[in-house]
Amino acid sequence: MKFAYVCVLFILIVVENGSKAYPLDEESATAPEDYMDYVELDPMDNVAELQKTSTGRTWLGLATTLIEKPAHHAFVFHFPMATQEQLELSGLIKSVHQRLRDSAKQQDPETVWKEHVRDEGLLKSYAEAMHKLATCYWDRTMEVSCKRSNSRIEWVVASCRCYFHGATPLLYLFREKDDKVMQAIDAGYRYEHRPYTIDRIKLLDVGSCYDPFASFPDFDVTAIDIAPAGSSVWHCDFLEAEVNKTLSIPSISEQHHSIEAFPGDHYDAIVFSLLLEYLPSSEQRLRCCRKAYDLLKPEGILLIITPDSRHQGANAKLMKNWRYTLGLMGFSRIKIEKLEHVTCMVFRKCIFPTVGKRWCDIHREAYMEPVLNIPQDFNETKLEEKDDSAMDVPRTDEDDGEIRQAFAGLPFLES
Ligand SMILES: C[S@@+](CC[C@H](N)C(=O)[O-])C[C@H]1O[C@@H](n2cnc3c(N)ncnc32)[C@H](O)[C@@H]1O
């Protein structure tokens, strides 16, 4: 479905000095070669994708006007303004995250968190805003309609299917790899594996909000949130939830539609989609990952989606430190992929935690420590500035302004 603000039927490409304008319509979705390497217009959504391969930059979005900036040899999209509602929704989400982080810098993060989860009014507003932003704006405009392969939900589903199902499930390949690591540690290592039996993938979606995985029939989903946005989502604060190894199913309270305790070694897959950034301290994020470890079956997977609108590699050090930190817990990272606005990772719970720890021993670098920081934890998000050398185009304040406007609808733009 087209959105009201995307009703323009052509795109103008304008050289910045104003001397030339190139109309792009549905029939001729091409551009003069000397101005760009690649432009694609999806007539269904008026989505344009522009790639300048010489710089490796790609801009993707709903565009009305593309402007080339010859001085920088870069192109800038002029997007239709995000609707007022979209800005208000993302503003609310950002302000909740920001306020939690600010408070946790001044007082004990645990106290801050306890106060936060008691604020029912705020949680309800957040849930409504996130639900609407994700389903009415973000998923449809910034992800799915632009490029199906940019959907974090689709990414999780495809990654799970590849790992557990298919002609040669990846699970068995990683099992063999782990066996080799174990043999390298101990030449006498022998282990009798059993087949990993699976029918529907038992998936725990933590911080689910609106239960986006419910529509996939090969998944048996348990969706939890401190602020459920739908009736299929159970109320549960994952930070406080108990792990009880004697249980065979989650312990629930029908009255509160909540889950109080989970069985250990139970789930095939656990999803943290945009969850960790909500938590104000590294310690709380670590606790969630450790709990996920306990709830997963051996060889189960933890899928983490984290917002990241920067270029590929900008947060590489941070992500490597996450790998190190989760490795110490006994996870091994088996996949990492940068989509348009998020970085997506799969961590496997190794049968033997030594496999994850060995990676840490071999790959430890001086900066690595067992913490889970996010870029927003730092006042200045300049952690990987040196790596920006890969981008040989100087970016001006004006460019940054354009980019900010373009992505203004995203709830996670760092402010
Ligand atoms: C940014 S939203 C992401 C929603 C959804 N997963 C998605 O990808 O669109 C983060 C969600 O995590 C939930 N959340 C935060 N901390 C939580 C916790 N400790 N336990 C359960 N849910 C939590 C929030 O209420 C919110 O709905």
Ligand as a Chemical Component Dictionary entry (heavy atoms), coordinates in Angstrom:
data_LIG
# 
_chem_comp.id                   LIG 
_chem_comp.type                 NON-POLYMER 
_chem_comp.pdbx_formal_charge   0 
_chem_comp.three_letter_code    LIG 
# 
loop_
_chem_comp_atom.comp_id 
_chem_comp_atom.atom_id 
_chem_comp_atom.alt_atom_id 
_chem_comp_atom.type_symbol 
_chem_comp_atom.charge 
_chem_comp_atom.model_Cartn_x 
_chem_comp_atom.model_Cartn_y 
_chem_comp_atom.model_Cartn_z 
_chem_comp_atom.pdbx_ordinal 
LIG C1  C1  C 0  12.810 -1.529 20.978 1  
LIG S1  S1  S 1  11.572 -2.588 21.464 2  
LIG C2  C2  C 0  11.768 -3.931 20.293 3  
LIG C3  C3  C 0  10.486 -4.658 20.002 4  
LIG C4  C4  C 0  10.615 -5.826 19.039 5  
LIG N1  N1  N 0  11.473 -6.869 19.569 6  
LIG C5  C5  C 0  11.118 -5.363 17.695 7  
LIG O1  O1  O 0  12.177 -5.822 17.237 8  
LIG O2  O2  O -1 10.438 -4.547 17.076 9  
LIG C6  C6  C 0  12.255 -3.283 22.955 10 
LIG C7  C7  C 0  11.237 -4.069 23.735 11 
LIG O3  O3  O 0  11.890 -4.753 24.804 12 
LIG C8  C8  C 0  11.036 -4.736 25.927 13 
LIG N2  N2  N 0  11.866 -5.008 27.124 14 
LIG C9  C9  C 0  12.850 -4.217 27.608 15 
LIG N3  N3  N 0  13.403 -4.771 28.686 16 
LIG C10 C10 C 0  12.767 -5.932 28.908 17 
LIG C11 C11 C 0  12.914 -6.964 29.889 18 
LIG N4  N4  N 0  13.800 -6.865 30.874 19 
LIG N5  N5  N 0  12.084 -8.029 29.809 20 
LIG C12 C12 C 0  11.180 -8.130 28.827 21 
LIG N6  N6  N 0  11.007 -7.186 27.873 22 
LIG C13 C13 C 0  11.789 -6.099 27.911 23 
LIG C14 C14 C 0  10.410 -3.354 25.857 24 
LIG O4  O4  O 0  9.224  -3.243 26.600 25 
LIG C15 C15 C 0  10.173 -3.210 24.350 26 
LIG O5  O5  O 0  8.904  -3.662 23.968 27 
# 
loop_
_chem_comp_bond.comp_id 
_chem_comp_bond.atom_id_1 
_chem_comp_bond.atom_id_2 
_chem_comp_bond.value_order 
_chem_comp_bond.pdbx_ordinal 
LIG C1  S1  SING 1  
LIG S1  C2  SING 2  
LIG S1  C6  SING 3  
LIG C2  C3  SING 4  
LIG C3  C4  SING 5  
LIG C4  N1  SING 6  
LIG C4  C5  SING 7  
LIG C5  O1  DOUB 8  
LIG C5  O2  SING 9  
LIG C6  C7  SING 10 
LIG C7  O3  SING 11 
LIG C7  C15 SING 12 
LIG O3  C8  SING 13 
LIG C8  N2  SING 14 
LIG C8  C14 SING 15 
LIG N2  C9  SING 16 
LIG N2  C13 SING 17 
LIG C9  N3  DOUB 18 
LIG N3  C10 SING 19 
LIG C10 C11 SING 20 
LIG C10 C13 DOUB 21 
LIG C11 N4  SING 22 
LIG C11 N5  DOUB 23 
LIG N5  C12 SING 24 
LIG C12 N6  DOUB 25 
LIG N6  C13 SING 26 
LIG C14 O4  SING 27 
LIG C14 C15 SING 28 
LIG C15 O5  SING 29 
# 
